[in-house]
Amino acid sequence: MSVAAGKVCGVLTVSTVNVNGLRAAAKKGYVEWLAAAKADVVCLQEVRAEREQLPDHVVAPDGWYAAFAPAADKGRAGVGVLSRAEPASVRVGFGDPEFDTSGRYVECEYDSLIAASVYLPSGEVGTPRQAEKERFMGAFLLHLTRLRERAEAAGKEVVVVGDYNIAHTEADLKNWKGNQTNSGFLPEEREWFSRVLDGAGYVDVQRSLQPEGSGPYSW
């Protein structure tokens, strides 16, 4: 999870979960988990299902406002943001024609917060999937920079949670030695994550809470 640096007023709880298919998750206790959740905002990744494939109590549960970004490629990706408060605006995609219908980004804006759910491509070294991931990273970094600037100008906080498919440091990956040539822990991917933090001005929340030692593996 990454959040724009700045003063946070009050306490806000944000949960994020890769549901690995919302229809399957609903059969395994997702609805009950959500009903018991103490979070103010819940971000989902790999929703996969279309709106018409889900019953109302799953896609629009009582007490929550839900915004989803399905993928044009049916049965893949898909992200969502659920919140106790109604968002003032919802944005699907981040302004890049290649990825705006890929079901990988949805953003909700509230009075003092912008919350977004992201699902980066997983990539695979030496294949077009890795090239796609790199294009996404380049376009997304530009968006993150502009998003932080926009939020700062409006006096709002930003939280961008999700499945980044990148482990930033050795402490963020159990078998880091064996993964140095695999997508998700490549030097250029780790350097990109550093640019998100150092250049775009975001904070790795989990690592800031636990700066020493390995894990938990939040990437």
Backbone as a chain_set.jsonl record, in Angstrom:
{"seq": "MSVAAGKVCGVLTVSTVNVNGLRAAAKKGYVEWLAAAKADVVCLQEVRAEREQLPDHVVAPDGWYAAFAPAADKGRAGVGVLSRAEPASVRVGFGDPEFDTSGRYVECEYDSLIAASVYLPSGEVGTPRQAEKERFMGAFLLHLTRLRERAEAAGKEVVVVGDYNIAHTEADLKNWKGNQTNSGFLPEEREWFSRVLDGAGYVDVQRSLQPEGSGPYSW", "coords": {"N": [[0.844, -1.188, 0.0], [0.542, 2.224, -0.81], [0.852, 5.607, 0.15], [0.306, 9.084, -0.194], [2.715, 11.356, 1.0], [2.243, 13.316, 3.942], [0.305, 15.219, 6.33], [-1.897, 13.369, 8.285], [-5.191, 13.544, 9.266], [-7.119, 12.463, 11.907], [-8.339, 9.029, 12.063], [-8.378, 6.502, 9.693], [-9.494, 3.53, 8.337], [-8.324, 1.303, 5.977], [-8.781, -1.449, 3.937], [-7.362, -4.006, 1.882], [-7.683, -6.474, -0.631], [-6.875, -9.223, -2.651], [-9.179, -10.886, -4.315], [-9.273, -13.026, -5.985], [-11.192, -13.744, -7.897], [-14.41, -12.781, -7.582], [-16.847, -14.115, -7.518], [-16.128, -16.687, -6.719], [-14.993, -16.038, -4.26], [-17.219, -15.146, -2.881], [-18.478, -17.495, -2.283], [-16.882, -18.467, -0.385], [-17.007, -17.062, 1.947], [-16.737, -14.283, 1.673], [-18.822, -12.347, 1.735], [-19.741, -12.497, 4.375], [-17.383, -11.851, 5.697], [-17.036, -9.178, 4.837], [-19.287, -7.987, 5.959], [-18.622, -8.05, 8.615], [-16.439, -6.459, 8.703], [-14.353, -3.803, 9.876], [-13.461, -1.755, 8.449], [-13.25, 1.433, 6.75], [-12.919, 1.827, 4.08], [-12.721, -0.506, 1.458], [-10.677, -2.166, -0.75], [-10.598, -3.989, -3.753], [-9.068, -6.536, -5.757], [-8.603, -8.405, -8.804], [-11.308, -9.061, -9.402], [-12.767, -10.068, -11.535], [-15.437, -11.028, -12.309], [-18.399, -9.929, -14.086], [-20.83, -7.279, -13.631], [-23.485, -8.209, -14.017], [-23.177, -10.849, -13.46], [-23.149, -11.188, -10.788], [-24.87, -11.364, -7.68], [-26.954, -8.877, -6.041], [-26.379, -8.578, -3.285], [-23.75, -9.149, -3.169], [-22.342, -7.521, -5.008], [-23.34, -5.004, -4.444], [-23.46, -4.463, -1.526], [-25.35, -3.992, 1.535], [-24.986, -0.918, 3.246], [-22.693, -0.095, 2.021], [-21.028, 1.803, -0.5], [-20.305, 1.078, -3.805], [-17.811, 0.852, -6.298], [-16.791, -0.272, -9.397], [-14.332, -1.488, -11.729], [-14.456, -3.189, -14.437], [-12.765, -5.572, -16.592], [-12.227, -5.306, -20.11], [-11.487, -7.593, -21.353], [-12.986, -10.399, -20.832], [-13.532, -12.086, -17.726], [-11.087, -11.632, -16.563], [-8.709, -9.839, -14.524], [-9.993, -6.815, -13.152], [-11.091, -4.506, -10.754], [-12.068, -2.969, -7.629], [-13.651, -0.542, -5.439], [-14.975, -0.206, -2.293], [-16.892, 1.671, -0.029], [-17.828, 3.285, 3.049], [-18.776, 5.862, 2.953], [-20.335, 7.879, 0.464], [-18.735, 8.344, -2.627], [-17.566, 11.431, -4.026], [-16.789, 11.495, -6.625], [-15.976, 9.163, -9.228], [-13.378, 7.475, -10.845], [-12.44, 5.586, -13.582], [-9.704, 3.831, -14.708], [-6.632, 5.533, -15.725], [-6.263, 7.427, -17.665], [-4.848, 6.418, -19.825], [-5.019, 5.083, -22.973], [-4.433, 2.406, -23.608], [-4.784, 0.978, -21.253], [-7.085, 1.742, -19.925], [-9.432, 0.295, -20.133], [-8.808, -2.087, -19.046], [-9.398, -3.057, -16.571], [-7.84, -2.491, -14.312], [-7.547, -0.317, -12.648], [-9.23, 1.787, -10.405], [-10.612, 4.708, -9.018], [-11.66, 6.594, -6.255], [-13.019, 9.595, -5.054], [-13.239, 11.529, -2.128], [-14.347, 13.753, 0.536], [-11.96, 14.427, 1.979], [-10.122, 12.681, 1.061], [-8.55, 10.637, -1.422], [-9.019, 7.53, -2.711], [-7.709, 4.598, -4.118], [-7.771, 1.59, -6.058], [-5.537, -0.748, -7.354], [-4.282, -2.987, -9.814], [-1.548, -4.292, -10.918], [-0.117, -5.545, -13.986], [1.108, -8.913, -14.04], [3.337, -9.807, -15.443], [6.057, -11.426, -17.292], [9.208, -12.518, -17.732], [10.955, -11.867, -20.734], [8.8, -12.043, -22.451], [5.857, -10.767, -24.223], [4.165, -10.037, -22.161], [5.731, -8.969, -20.142], [6.668, -6.668, -21.35], [4.26, -5.32, -21.594], [3.706, -4.892, -18.892], [5.78, -3.138, -18.241], [5.107, -0.914, -19.802], [2.738, -0.224, -18.56], [3.696, 0.451, -16.003], [5.24, 2.742, -16.577], [3.29, 4.591, -17.516], [1.625, 4.633, -15.301], [3.186, 5.616, -13.225], [3.482, 8.271, -13.989], [0.828, 9.076, -13.721], [0.493, 8.714, -10.922], [2.201, 10.668, -9.938], [0.971, 13.035, -10.852], [-1.474, 12.723, -9.59], [-0.847, 12.911, -6.86], [0.022, 15.569, -6.79], [-2.355, 16.876, -7.501], [-4.032, 16.137, -5.375], [-2.648, 17.223, -3.223], [-2.849, 19.933, -3.779], [-5.535, 20.251, -3.335], [-5.732, 19.786, -0.684], [-6.0, 17.164, 0.22], [-5.621, 13.705, 1.257], [-3.966, 10.819, -0.183], [-4.434, 7.441, -0.947], [-3.226, 4.541, -2.328], [-3.901, 1.437, -2.948], [-3.387, -2.131, -3.351], [-2.617, -4.854, -5.597], [0.485, -4.901, -6.44], [2.321, -6.497, -7.695], [5.073, -6.376, -7.45], [7.94, -6.717, -5.548], [9.593, -4.623, -3.421], [12.014, -4.46, -1.835], [14.613, -6.609, -0.481], [13.648, -7.385, 1.966], [11.004, -7.59, 1.498], [10.337, -9.912, 0.265], [10.315, -13.364, 0.515], [11.948, -15.451, -0.673], [14.167, -13.984, -1.936], [16.7, -14.179, -3.168], [16.457, -16.236, -5.042], [14.745, -15.107, -6.837], [15.686, -13.006, -8.33], [15.914, -12.755, -11.071], [13.39, -12.958, -11.954], [10.135, -11.822, -12.982], [8.662, -9.293, -11.052], [10.599, -8.973, -9.176], [12.666, -7.807, -10.461], [15.556, -5.773, -11.167], [14.913, -3.336, -12.51], [12.203, -3.112, -11.983], [12.161, -2.853, -9.216], [13.56, -0.489, -9.007], [11.73, 1.203, -10.19], [9.732, 1.157, -8.246], [11.064, 2.473, -6.235], [11.163, 4.995, -7.356], [8.478, 5.68, -7.269], [8.193, 6.047, -4.535], [10.34, 7.8, -3.719], [10.496, 9.725, -5.733], [7.859, 10.399, -6.648], [6.71, 10.879, -4.236], [5.385, 9.183, -2.408], [4.526, 6.895, 0.317], [5.471, 3.775, 1.567], [3.317, 2.173, 3.377], [3.195, -0.181, 5.001], [5.91, -0.844, 5.281], [6.824, 1.418, 6.551], [5.612, 1.161, 8.989], [6.786, -1.115, 9.921], [9.839, -1.035, 9.847], [12.137, -2.57, 10.235], [13.536, -5.819, 9.72], [12.343, -8.778, 7.957], [9.36, -9.249, 5.959], [5.907, -8.442, 7.031], [4.841, -9.911, 3.926], [3.808, -7.777, 1.735], [3.391, -7.082, -0.876]], "CA": [[0.0, 0.0, 0.0], [1.287, 3.466, -0.86], [0.048, 6.783, 0.483], [1.046, 10.316, -0.398], [3.239, 11.906, 2.247], [1.519, 14.488, 4.415], [-0.341, 15.092, 7.636], [-3.171, 12.65, 8.284], [-6.07, 14.001, 10.348], [-8.034, 11.409, 12.273], [-7.967, 7.655, 11.767], [-9.162, 5.902, 8.621], [-9.065, 2.151, 8.11], [-8.449, 0.86, 4.591], [-8.402, -2.845, 3.721], [-7.19, -4.378, 0.481], [-7.641, -7.93, -0.775], [-7.008, -9.85, -3.963], [-10.227, -11.88, -4.048], [-9.058, -14.181, -6.872], [-12.512, -14.054, -8.438], [-15.387, -12.413, -6.559], [-17.865, -15.162, -7.422], [-15.561, -17.76, -5.887], [-14.813, -15.508, -2.91], [-18.538, -15.065, -2.241], [-18.802, -18.838, -1.808], [-15.91, -18.828, 0.651], [-17.141, -16.222, 3.121], [-16.466, -12.866, 1.428], [-19.95, -11.517, 2.162], [-19.719, -12.484, 5.829], [-16.186, -11.086, 6.085], [-17.284, -7.762, 4.603], [-20.29, -7.546, 6.928], [-17.965, -7.921, 9.911], [-15.256, -5.613, 8.557], [-14.348, -2.511, 10.555], [-12.832, -0.798, 7.54], [-14.018, 2.511, 6.12], [-12.751, 1.625, 2.641], [-12.2, -1.82, 1.094], [-10.274, -2.206, -2.157], [-10.551, -5.354, -4.267], [-8.389, -6.806, -7.019], [-8.967, -9.656, -9.476], [-12.75, -9.306, -9.243], [-13.026, -10.947, -12.687], [-16.833, -11.155, -12.731], [-19.152, -8.781, -14.55], [-21.919, -6.875, -12.737], [-24.656, -9.061, -14.182], [-22.866, -12.193, -12.982], [-23.089, -11.162, -9.341], [-26.102, -10.923, -7.007], [-26.86, -7.547, -5.441], [-25.785, -8.574, -1.953], [-22.295, -9.272, -3.338], [-21.778, -6.386, -5.733], [-23.826, -3.761, -3.838], [-23.888, -4.869, -0.183], [-25.934, -2.96, 2.388], [-24.047, -0.127, 4.035], [-21.491, 0.224, 1.245], [-21.069, 2.324, -1.861], [-19.35, 0.259, -4.547], [-17.389, 1.281, -7.637], [-16.006, -1.344, -10.007], [-13.754, -1.298, -13.055], [-14.265, -4.514, -15.04], [-11.869, -5.631, -17.741], [-12.86, -5.598, -21.395], [-11.159, -8.998, -21.556], [-13.891, -11.024, -19.86], [-13.001, -13.1, -16.834], [-9.737, -11.318, -16.115], [-8.464, -8.592, -13.788], [-11.139, -6.235, -12.463], [-10.813, -3.936, -9.441], [-13.211, -2.287, -7.037], [-13.521, 0.197, -4.189], [-16.19, -0.104, -1.499], [-16.685, 2.646, 1.045], [-18.999, 3.62, 3.86], [-19.245, 7.163, 2.474], [-20.52, 7.963, -0.984], [-17.697, 9.16, -3.256], [-18.001, 12.583, -4.81], [-16.544, 11.16, -8.024], [-15.324, 7.879, -9.481], [-12.603, 7.474, -12.08], [-11.991, 4.275, -14.041], [-8.507, 4.035, -15.521], [-5.857, 6.728, -15.395], [-6.041, 8.275, -18.82], [-4.016, 5.778, -20.846], [-5.938, 4.306, -23.808], [-4.132, 0.974, -23.6], [-5.11, 0.318, -20.0], [-8.288, 2.269, -19.277], [-10.494, -0.715, -20.12], [-8.176, -3.356, -18.672], [-9.833, -3.476, -15.246], [-6.679, -2.471, -13.426], [-7.479, 0.875, -11.796], [-10.422, 2.577, -10.124], [-10.253, 5.755, -8.05], [-12.808, 7.275, -5.673], [-12.639, 10.816, -4.353], [-14.108, 11.899, -1.021], [-14.1, 15.11, 1.016], [-10.57, 14.664, 2.377], [-9.331, 11.515, 0.671], [-8.679, 9.94, -2.702], [-8.65, 6.126, -2.507], [-7.661, 3.896, -5.394], [-7.402, 0.177, -6.089], [-4.759, -1.007, -8.56], [-3.806, -4.348, -10.041], [-0.537, -4.24, -11.966], [0.125, -6.8, -14.7], [2.103, -9.745, -13.36], [4.546, -9.854, -16.259], [6.822, -12.661, -17.451], [10.451, -12.101, -18.385], [11.19, -12.326, -22.093], [7.545, -12.206, -23.19], [5.098, -9.524, -24.353], [3.534, -9.69, -20.887], [6.632, -8.098, -19.4], [6.65, -5.379, -22.041], [3.005, -4.69, -21.204], [3.874, -4.443, -17.516], [6.666, -1.977, -18.252], [4.332, 0.22, -20.313], [1.815, 0.152, -17.483], [4.476, 1.107, -14.958], [5.604, 4.079, -17.021], [2.105, 5.448, -17.545], [1.058, 4.726, -13.962], [4.035, 6.514, -12.433], [3.099, 9.632, -14.368], [-0.461, 9.347, -13.075], [0.693, 8.841, -9.485], [2.809, 11.975, -9.69], [-0.062, 14.051, -11.05], [-2.496, 12.51, -8.568], [-0.358, 13.484, -5.611], [0.014, 17.025, -6.937], [-3.754, 17.322, -7.475], [-4.54, 15.972, -4.022], [-1.973, 18.189, -2.357], [-3.433, 21.247, -4.05], [-6.893, 20.262, -2.776], [-5.65, 19.52, 0.743], [-6.488, 15.815, 0.465], [-4.686, 12.594, 1.318], [-4.118, 9.818, -1.236], [-4.0, 6.082, -0.647], [-3.305, 3.7, -3.528], [-3.636, 0.088, -2.459], [-3.682, -3.161, -4.323], [-1.659, -5.894, -5.938], [1.474, -4.241, -7.291], [3.133, -7.509, -8.376], [6.483, -5.997, -7.352], [8.528, -6.646, -4.215], [10.525, -3.508, -3.513], [13.314, -4.735, -1.222], [14.84, -7.994, -0.061], [12.803, -7.632, 3.137], [9.615, -7.727, 1.054], [10.195, -11.158, -0.487], [10.958, -14.426, 1.282], [13.021, -16.068, -1.453], [14.621, -12.914, -2.827], [17.867, -14.594, -3.941], [16.027, -17.056, -6.163], [13.795, -14.388, -7.69], [16.298, -11.795, -8.864], [15.743, -12.705, -12.522], [11.97, -13.187, -12.232], [9.256, -10.662, -12.936], [8.219, -9.012, -9.706], [11.752, -8.594, -8.368], [13.725, -7.378, -11.365], [16.147, -4.495, -10.752], [14.195, -2.193, -13.071], [10.923, -3.01, -11.289], [12.449, -2.333, -7.881], [13.926, 0.915, -9.186], [10.46, 1.902, -10.437], [9.057, 1.329, -6.965], [11.799, 3.54, -5.535], [10.751, 6.269, -7.945], [7.149, 5.968, -6.721], [8.361, 6.522, -3.171], [11.265, 8.929, -3.584], [10.243, 10.757, -6.717], [6.455, 10.827, -6.678], [6.363, 11.351, -2.903], [4.514, 8.273, -1.679], [5.084, 6.174, 1.459], [5.083, 2.387, 1.74], [2.752, 2.203, 4.722], [3.593, -1.347, 5.783], [7.335, -0.77, 5.614], [7.013, 2.5, 7.516], [5.167, 0.646, 10.281], [7.736, -2.143, 10.336], [11.04, -0.765, 9.039], [13.191, -3.553, 10.44], [13.19, -7.221, 9.57], [11.634, -9.177, 6.737], [7.926, -9.464, 6.056], [5.062, -9.333, 6.241], [5.034, -9.714, 2.482], [2.595, -7.021, 1.421], [3.387, -6.579, -2.253]], "C": [[0.874, 1.23, 0.0], [0.358, 4.632, -0.592], [0.901, 8.018, 0.302], [1.487, 10.875, 0.946], [2.461, 13.14, 2.652], [0.862, 14.219, 5.739], [-1.687, 14.408, 7.495], [-3.983, 13.091, 9.487], [-7.08, 12.899, 10.648], [-7.505, 10.044, 11.868], [-8.925, 7.087, 10.73], [-8.621, 4.5, 8.374], [-9.367, 1.75, 6.673], [-7.965, -0.58, 4.504], [-8.255, -3.097, 2.232], [-7.048, -5.883, 0.392], [-7.751, -8.311, -2.245], [-7.964, -11.022, -3.773], [-10.119, -13.108, -4.941], [-10.39, -14.69, -7.441], [-13.589, -13.823, -7.401], [-16.496, -13.455, -6.43], [-17.385, -16.305, -6.535], [-15.414, -17.297, -4.451], [-16.133, -15.452, -2.155], [-18.971, -16.421, -1.675], [-17.916, -19.255, -0.634], [-15.923, -17.856, 1.827], [-16.875, -14.752, 2.922], [-17.579, -11.977, 1.976], [-19.962, -11.383, 3.685], [-18.519, -11.684, 6.355], [-16.429, -9.593, 5.948], [-18.266, -7.205, 5.625], [-19.671, -7.306, 8.301], [-16.782, -6.958, 9.876], [-15.428, -4.279, 9.282], [-13.803, -1.402, 9.659], [-13.812, 0.271, 7.066], [-14.013, 2.38, 4.606], [-12.177, 0.226, 2.434], [-11.911, -1.822, -0.401], [-10.077, -3.654, -2.592], [-9.752, -5.408, -5.559], [-8.761, -8.204, -7.51], [-10.426, -10.032, -9.196], [-13.236, -10.279, -10.309], [-14.465, -10.948, -13.176], [-17.41, -9.835, -13.228], [-20.308, -8.487, -13.579], [-23.104, -7.831, -12.821], [-24.42, -10.497, -13.715], [-22.899, -12.308, -11.464], [-24.418, -10.727, -8.741], [-25.88, -9.599, -6.297], [-26.158, -7.553, -4.096], [-24.268, -8.757, -1.999], [-21.714, -8.005, -3.966], [-22.216, -5.045, -5.155], [-24.339, -4.064, -2.435], [-24.431, -3.7, 0.627], [-24.857, -2.243, 3.188], [-22.796, 0.285, 3.299], [-21.859, 0.875, -0.082], [-19.964, 1.611, -2.63], [-19.087, 0.839, -5.93], [-16.467, 0.213, -8.2], [-15.485, -0.927, -11.374], [-13.507, -2.675, -13.65], [-13.312, -4.432, -16.23], [-12.658, -5.923, -19.011], [-12.608, -7.055, -21.779], [-11.883, -9.797, -20.482], [-13.172, -12.08, -19.02], [-11.606, -12.841, -16.322], [-9.735, -10.002, -15.339], [-9.741, -8.112, -13.078], [-10.774, -5.771, -11.073], [-12.057, -3.221, -8.927], [-12.83, -1.533, -5.785], [-14.889, 0.251, -3.531], [-15.924, 0.829, -0.334], [-17.988, 2.905, 1.789], [-19.628, 4.934, 3.392], [-19.381, 7.142, 0.951], [-19.431, 8.832, -1.6], [-18.294, 10.32, -4.035], [-17.8, 12.329, -6.299], [-15.818, 9.827, -8.087], [-14.604, 7.966, -10.82], [-12.149, 6.061, -12.382], [-10.834, 4.475, -15.007], [-7.82, 5.328, -15.152], [-5.436, 7.517, -16.629], [-5.119, 7.715, -19.873], [-4.9, 4.847, -21.675], [-5.687, 2.805, -23.77], [-4.705, 0.269, -22.374], [-6.43, 0.76, -19.361], [-9.452, 1.291, -19.257], [-9.962, -2.085, -19.695], [-8.574, -3.84, -17.287], [-8.723, -3.48, -14.229], [-6.6, -1.23, -12.53], [-8.85, 1.509, -11.656], [-10.111, 3.488, -8.943], [-11.524, 6.45, -7.576], [-12.341, 8.475, -4.867], [-13.705, 11.181, -3.327], [-13.724, 13.298, -0.543], [-12.633, 15.377, 1.312], [-9.625, 13.564, 1.917], [-9.598, 11.118, -0.767], [-8.166, 8.529, -2.473], [-8.728, 5.395, -3.841], [-7.241, 2.449, -5.197], [-6.71, -0.1, -7.417], [-4.341, -2.47, -8.609], [-2.839, -4.309, -11.22], [-0.456, -5.572, -12.702], [1.223, -7.594, -14.007], [3.409, -9.828, -14.141], [5.167, -11.242, -16.318], [8.04, -12.329, -18.292], [10.573, -12.711, -19.78], [9.953, -12.527, -22.928], [6.865, -10.852, -23.347], [4.413, -9.094, -23.061], [4.423, -8.767, -20.055], [6.69, -6.718, -20.04], [5.38, -4.607, -21.7], [3.118, -4.117, -19.789], [4.726, -3.176, -17.463], [5.951, -0.739, -18.788], [3.362, 0.721, -19.257], [2.558, 0.933, -16.415], [4.826, 2.541, -15.338], [4.431, 5.035, -16.988], [1.554, 5.666, -16.138], [1.884, 5.636, -13.065], [3.704, 7.967, -12.742], [1.774, 10.007, -13.709], [-0.298, 9.554, -11.575], [1.278, 10.203, -9.127], [1.766, 13.08, -9.797], [-1.153, 13.946, -9.988], [-2.076, 13.124, -7.243], [-0.387, 15.002, -5.669], [-1.408, 17.564, -6.851], [-4.319, 17.246, -6.067], [-3.931, 16.992, -3.074], [-2.563, 19.581, -2.537], [-4.825, 21.379, -3.44], [-6.904, 19.996, -1.275], [-6.155, 18.138, 1.123], [-5.336, 14.819, 0.577], [-4.961, 11.645, 0.147], [-3.652, 8.471, -0.706], [-4.259, 5.225, -1.881], [-2.906, 2.29, -3.116], [-3.909, -0.927, -3.553], [-2.587, -4.182, -4.468], [-0.68, -5.293, -6.945], [2.31, -5.232, -8.09], [4.604, -7.112, -8.461], [6.877, -6.013, -5.88], [9.656, -5.623, -4.275], [11.926, -3.853, -3.005], [13.435, -6.21, -0.868], [13.958, -8.358, 1.124], [11.35, -7.899, 2.754], [9.345, -9.036, 0.319], [10.968, -12.256, 0.221], [12.16, -15.014, 0.549], [13.588, -15.068, -2.446], [15.8, -13.342, -3.689], [17.463, -15.375, -5.181], [15.1, -16.35, -7.127], [14.378, -13.157, -8.365], [16.173, -11.664, -10.384], [14.294, -12.96, -12.929], [11.186, -11.89, -12.169], [8.683, -10.522, -11.538], [9.35, -8.617, -8.784], [12.948, -8.226, -9.246], [14.285, -6.035, -10.911], [15.373, -3.284, -11.256], [12.82, -2.011, -12.418], [11.117, -2.42, -9.891], [12.831, -0.853, -7.948], [12.689, 1.755, -9.456], [9.741, 2.165, -9.124], [9.747, 2.409, -6.136], [11.403, 4.908, -6.064], [9.354, 6.664, -7.466], [7.29, 6.591, -5.337], [9.178, 7.81, -3.111], [10.968, 10.072, -4.54], [8.839, 11.311, -6.683], [5.944, 11.214, -5.297], [5.4, 10.483, -2.121], [5.274, 7.559, -0.558], [4.577, 4.743, 1.431], [4.619, 2.241, 3.184], [3.246, 1.027, 5.565], [5.053, -1.254, 6.203], [7.613, 0.358, 6.599], [6.59, 2.066, 8.913], [6.138, -0.4, 10.83], [9.01, -2.004, 9.505], [12.14, -1.793, 9.159], [12.669, -4.967, 10.247], [12.413, -7.507, 8.3], [10.149, -9.393, 7.019], [7.238, -8.412, 6.913], [5.101, -8.954, 4.762], [3.78, -9.096, 1.868], [2.472, -6.639, -0.046], [2.334, -7.265, -3.111]], "O": [[1.858, 1.284, 0.738], [-0.785, 4.646, -1.049], [2.093, 8.004, 0.611], [0.725, 10.866, 1.912], [2.06, 13.931, 1.798], [0.869, 13.085, 6.216], [-2.519, 14.816, 6.685], [-3.501, 13.016, 10.617], [-7.808, 12.454, 9.76], [-6.377, 9.914, 11.393], [-10.143, 7.186, 10.88], [-7.414, 4.316, 8.22], [-10.504, 1.842, 6.21], [-6.86, -0.894, 4.948], [-8.94, -2.479, 1.418], [-6.385, -6.504, 1.222], [-8.595, -7.799, -2.98], [-7.613, -12.026, -3.153], [-10.783, -14.116, -4.698], [-10.666, -15.89, -7.459], [-13.686, -14.581, -6.436], [-17.029, -13.653, -5.338], [-18.134, -16.823, -5.707], [-15.676, -18.06, -3.521], [-16.175, -15.679, -0.946], [-19.733, -16.485, -0.71], [-18.169, -20.264, 0.024], [-14.978, -17.818, 2.615], [-16.792, -14.016, 3.905], [-17.301, -10.962, 2.614], [-20.167, -10.293, 4.219], [-18.632, -10.942, 7.33], [-16.072, -8.821, 6.838], [-18.101, -6.083, 6.103], [-20.141, -6.458, 9.06], [-16.188, -6.672, 10.915], [-16.516, -3.704, 9.295], [-13.703, -0.248, 10.076], [-15.021, 0.051, 6.992], [-14.968, 2.765, 3.932], [-11.259, -0.184, 3.144], [-12.784, -1.52, -1.215], [-9.46, -4.445, -1.88], [-9.751, -4.464, -6.35], [-9.176, -9.065, -6.734], [-10.732, -11.16, -8.81], [-14.013, -11.192, -10.029], [-14.686, -10.873, -14.385], [-16.959, -8.759, -12.834], [-20.708, -9.355, -12.802], [-23.662, -8.217, -11.794], [-25.369, -11.272, -13.59], [-22.7, -13.391, -10.914], [-25.038, -9.796, -9.254], [-24.745, -9.239, -5.986], [-25.411, -6.623, -3.791], [-23.581, -8.548, -0.998], [-20.703, -7.483, -3.496], [-21.53, -4.042, -5.354], [-25.536, -3.936, -2.18], [-24.022, -2.556, 0.43], [-23.944, -2.863, 3.733], [-21.926, 0.942, 3.871], [-22.869, 0.538, -0.7], [-18.824, 1.542, -2.17], [-20.005, 1.259, -6.634], [-15.483, -0.167, -7.565], [-16.102, -0.129, -12.08], [-12.462, -3.275, -13.399], [-13.087, -3.361, -16.794], [-13.627, -6.683, -18.997], [-13.43, -7.673, -22.455], [-11.427, -9.858, -19.341], [-12.341, -12.845, -19.51], [-10.994, -13.718, -15.714], [-10.633, -9.172, -15.48], [-10.469, -8.907, -12.483], [-10.212, -6.535, -10.288], [-12.974, -2.91, -9.688], [-11.823, -1.833, -5.144], [-15.857, 0.703, -4.142], [-14.856, 0.784, 0.276], [-19.084, 2.766, 1.245], [-20.847, 5.101, 3.429], [-18.626, 6.463, 0.255], [-19.218, 9.955, -1.142], [-19.371, 10.213, -4.621], [-18.528, 12.864, -7.135], [-15.142, 9.416, -7.143], [-15.151, 8.468, -11.803], [-11.541, 5.407, -11.535], [-10.958, 5.192, -16.0], [-8.342, 6.125, -14.373], [-4.401, 8.182, -16.64], [-4.648, 8.457, -20.735], [-5.476, 3.907, -21.126], [-6.625, 2.017, -23.886], [-5.071, -0.905, -22.446], [-6.841, 0.192, -18.348], [-10.368, 1.44, -18.448], [-10.589, -3.112, -19.954], [-8.144, -4.911, -16.861], [-8.659, -4.365, -13.376], [-5.672, -1.112, -11.731], [-9.548, 1.741, -12.643], [-9.434, 3.091, -7.994], [-12.363, 6.846, -8.385], [-11.387, 8.385, -4.094], [-14.903, 11.15, -3.609], [-12.874, 13.953, -1.147], [-12.108, 16.428, 0.945], [-8.467, 13.517, 2.331], [-10.716, 11.241, -1.268], [-7.012, 8.341, -2.087], [-9.688, 5.553, -4.595], [-6.466, 2.123, -4.298], [-7.22, 0.261, -8.477], [-4.084, -3.099, -7.582], [-3.258, -4.294, -12.378], [-0.701, -6.621, -12.106], [2.159, -7.018, -13.452], [4.481, -9.912, -13.542], [4.853, -12.116, -15.51], [7.91, -11.905, -19.44], [10.33, -13.901, -19.981], [10.025, -13.119, -24.005], [7.246, -9.889, -22.681], [4.112, -7.913, -22.883], [3.928, -7.89, -19.348], [6.754, -5.709, -19.337], [5.414, -3.387, -21.537], [2.678, -2.998, -19.526], [4.417, -2.248, -16.716], [6.163, 0.365, -18.286], [3.182, 1.926, -19.078], [2.082, 1.979, -15.972], [4.719, 3.449, -14.514], [4.55, 6.157, -16.496], [1.072, 6.753, -15.818], [1.33, 6.352, -12.231], [3.655, 8.799, -11.836], [1.617, 11.118, -13.203], [-0.891, 10.475, -11.013], [0.892, 10.812, -8.129], [1.689, 13.956, -8.936], [-1.691, 14.959, -9.539], [-2.875, 13.787, -6.581], [-0.779, 15.652, -4.7], [-1.65, 18.586, -6.209], [-5.0, 18.164, -5.611], [-4.622, 17.556, -2.225], [-2.754, 20.316, -1.568], [-5.248, 22.475, -3.073], [-7.969, 19.982, -0.657], [-6.68, 17.949, 2.22], [-4.238, 15.048, 0.07], [-6.044, 11.663, -0.438], [-2.592, 8.375, -0.086], [-5.372, 5.19, -2.407], [-1.723, 1.989, -2.955], [-4.571, -0.631, -4.547], [-1.744, -4.356, -3.587], [-0.973, -5.19, -8.136], [2.949, -4.844, -9.069], [5.298, -7.462, -9.416], [6.213, -5.387, -5.054], [10.569, -5.747, -5.091], [12.916, -3.566, -3.678], [12.463, -6.961, -0.951], [13.563, -9.514, 1.271], [10.56, -8.371, 3.572], [8.245, -9.246, -0.193], [12.157, -12.096, 0.499], [13.262, -15.066, 1.096], [13.505, -15.274, -3.657], [15.9, -12.912, -4.838], [18.052, -15.203, -6.248], [14.704, -16.931, -8.138], [13.634, -12.346, -8.917], [16.315, -10.565, -10.92], [14.002, -13.154, -14.109], [11.518, -10.98, -11.41], [8.272, -11.503, -10.919], [9.124, -8.005, -7.74], [14.098, -8.324, -8.818], [13.555, -5.236, -10.325], [15.192, -2.313, -10.522], [12.328, -0.888, -12.312], [10.327, -1.588, -9.445], [12.476, -0.067, -7.07], [12.603, 2.896, -9.002], [9.205, 3.252, -8.906], [9.091, 3.166, -5.422], [11.317, 5.871, -5.302], [9.075, 7.848, -7.277], [6.59, 7.548, -5.006], [8.746, 8.796, -2.514], [11.16, 11.242, -4.207], [8.635, 12.525, -6.687], [4.873, 11.809, -5.179], [4.674, 10.982, -1.261], [6.502, 7.611, -0.493], [3.376, 4.517, 1.287], [5.436, 2.193, 4.104], [3.667, 1.211, 6.707], [5.394, -1.552, 7.347], [8.543, 0.263, 7.4], [7.139, 2.541, 9.908], [6.291, -0.549, 12.042], [9.23, -2.77, 8.567], [12.996, -1.886, 8.279], [11.521, -5.274, 10.565], [11.894, -6.599, 7.651], [9.74, -9.676, 8.145], [7.92, -7.558, 7.48], [5.365, -7.804, 4.41], [2.825, -9.794, 1.528], [1.533, -5.936, -0.42], [2.203, -6.954, -4.295]]}, "num_chains": 1, "name": "protein.A"}
